[in-house]
């Protein structure tokens, strides 16, 4: 069950307070994550955390698309690539810095999402997945064969530092904190979408497209809109990635990274606001913590994915939350039963 | 009593000093390695720590290096990049900022190296990488003192040199086996960063040798069915099909090419004659092979046998690209010599020394870096006759790039 919806299929509540409750855990976790540099972590950890955070931003976009609208994109890394290449080309050709590149790259990725979305969303379900996958592959081919303009297969260097109020964000800790701030903004934006009337419209489409259309909802336009919104998140993620790595190439945005993004959002859970954060962190740090090589990682991810699909269809976090809820409900029922038992037991009363 | 207390304090201090790791590490110089020890690039990746590790052991066994009147031992600190750029970057950050290595070797993947250099160069860490594609960034401006790549060195020859040596060697060795002078060549190339970069130079090198090259056929990386590309190549009736990069794909493509009878002879880039023998490969037409830079299965280089005996004895597996280890092994010795000559680990003095030394390595008795930090040496090419005999020769690079 997603945020903003209520049990027993009742109309969603319009009160902000209950909805805010779903945002609090994410903000608490992000605050704790922001305090990590106080523990003097290794630079390896910070670097991996930055990469994970950049992915999480794209995942929040993907969660709007997949979690709310029910559309799975297998070419999402390509939209991240559009953002990254836009930032790199703007910096190289026009000397455009990080902060101006952000909105331009977000807009460019959104436009690309719309261009792909219009023909792709005429087909549904599995066909859409295949079309987005093809888009990802196509973009990699275009970038690989783009000559000097895209740097061909060699890719492009990022030119120029990232500054914020005069401070050089090239320092790893500062960049980490900046990425955490962007993740927080992405989470709040995603939460705002989920809890808006637009979010409810998207969920209506997800639950029953024909019924939604019969209620006067322009299904096609809203689906494209969701894809465009997810493109904005991807574009921002791309700018952050390009500036962090300092060099980008087509292979970073081809099919495998897209599959990984989809995997992260599915494992974490696309319908909960905590899902993308959990999925991004889990997939980034699992090989590191368990010292898995890529083959072992893929096996573990595959098993996780099957387990999540079969046992926890709303993702790991939703599954854990449901389990905790179940345990607490069972305990409270048991307590209530015992209390009732004490009062209603005639022999006890006689004593 | 005072004396006893003093002795006790001294003993405690010494014991404490011995227990403190900094005391033990004072005479150790750390060299970082970032390589794909797992993932899709593992075949080339494992050669990097194997080559560096062997050189480190050889130097330490010989007593270490003497810098500024003090003797130091080397320590290799390797990190697996899992063929993943985020892990490669994290590993580089760790080696440069946490481990504080004096030099770093890797990676064997071009775009990883470029991203790594964004970390190593501002930190003034000497960085060696065997990617000939580095020519794109190693310019007189970028390598000058204060330039953004002043501490970056390319341990593989410039591509016009490698392509030139290889093209000349392939044509020279195949001509007697074919019984006539080959005139027409077709290239089949992997369509990725390295493939695109390398093929443009090899195309020019073949043209410079008088070859008619009607087409360069690109195949997507990870292709397993080469028949569409081979059918296209066969229609051009070539004397030689050149499988230019990479060795693993080439070994998949060759049996398909032989079955189709796509050409009168073949050239396999980066496939060692050792693999040809171990896999008991045969062909009814001549097949040339090249190694980067010296072959281990059969070699005309007098130092190669001793090197590869030690390399494989240290536990490295026999692989298509085992010889790539030489793009790193020689440069650990080269760097050690530079530190000794500079009398310091100061990166600027080390760069000066690296640029002035003529180092005697396995690959060449005269390894030097040019002003743009690129090395020059010969490349070995071998050819297997239809009967199975293999002959090899070291081909010197052309002095200048061919005019297009």
HADDOCK unambig.tbl for C-alpha pairs under 7 A between the chains (distance, minus, plus):
assign (segid A and resid 42 and name CA) (segid B and resid 94 and name CA) 6.93 0.50 0.50
assign (segid A and resid 42 and name CA) (segid B and resid 98 and name CA) 6.71 0.50 0.50
assign (segid A and resid 43 and name CA) (segid B and resid 93 and name CA) 5.74 0.50 0.50
assign (segid A and resid 43 and name CA) (segid B and resid 94 and name CA) 5.27 0.50 0.50
assign (segid A and resid 43 and name CA) (segid B and resid 97 and name CA) 6.76 0.50 0.50
assign (segid A and resid 43 and name CA) (segid B and resid 98 and name CA) 6.57 0.50 0.50
assign (segid A and resid 44 and name CA) (segid B and resid 90 and name CA) 4.52 0.50 0.50
assign (segid A and resid 44 and name CA) (segid B and resid 91 and name CA) 5.99 0.50 0.50
assign (segid A and resid 44 and name CA) (segid B and resid 93 and name CA) 5.85 0.50 0.50
assign (segid A and resid 44 and name CA) (segid B and resid 94 and name CA) 4.76 0.50 0.50
assign (segid A and resid 47 and name CA) (segid B and resid 90 and name CA) 4.94 0.50 0.50
assign (segid A and resid 48 and name CA) (segid B and resid 86 and name CA) 6.65 0.50 0.50
assign (segid A and resid 48 and name CA) (segid B and resid 87 and name CA) 6.97 0.50 0.50
assign (segid A and resid 48 and name CA) (segid B and resid 90 and name CA) 5.84 0.50 0.50
assign (segid A and resid 51 and name CA) (segid B and resid 86 and name CA) 6.37 0.50 0.50
assign (segid A and resid 153 and name CA) (segid B and resid 192 and name CA) 5.51 0.50 0.50
assign (segid A and resid 153 and name CA) (segid B and resid 193 and name CA) 3.96 0.50 0.50
assign (segid A and resid 154 and name CA) (segid B and resid 111 and name CA) 6.49 0.50 0.50
assign (segid A and resid 154 and name CA) (segid B and resid 193 and name CA) 4.75 0.50 0.50
assign (segid A and resid 245 and name CA) (segid B and resid 115 and name CA) 5.73 0.50 0.50
assign (segid A and resid 246 and name CA) (segid B and resid 115 and name CA) 5.73 0.50 0.50
assign (segid A and resid 246 and name CA) (segid B and resid 118 and name CA) 6.36 0.50 0.50
assign (segid A and resid 247 and name CA) (segid B and resid 114 and name CA) 6.52 0.50 0.50
assign (segid A and resid 247 and name CA) (segid B and resid 115 and name CA) 5.16 0.50 0.50
assign (segid A and resid 249 and name CA) (segid B and resid 111 and name CA) 6.74 0.50 0.50
assign (segid A and resid 293 and name CA) (segid B and resid 38 and name CA) 5.87 0.50 0.50
assign (segid A and resid 293 and name CA) (segid B and resid 82 and name CA) 6.43 0.50 0.50
assign (segid A and resid 294 and name CA) (segid B and resid 38 and name CA) 6.50 0.50 0.50
assign (segid A and resid 294 and name CA) (segid B and resid 39 and name CA) 5.32 0.50 0.50
assign (segid A and resid 294 and name CA) (segid B and resid 82 and name CA) 6.15 0.50 0.50
assign (segid A and resid 295 and name CA) (segid B and resid 39 and name CA) 6.84 0.50 0.50
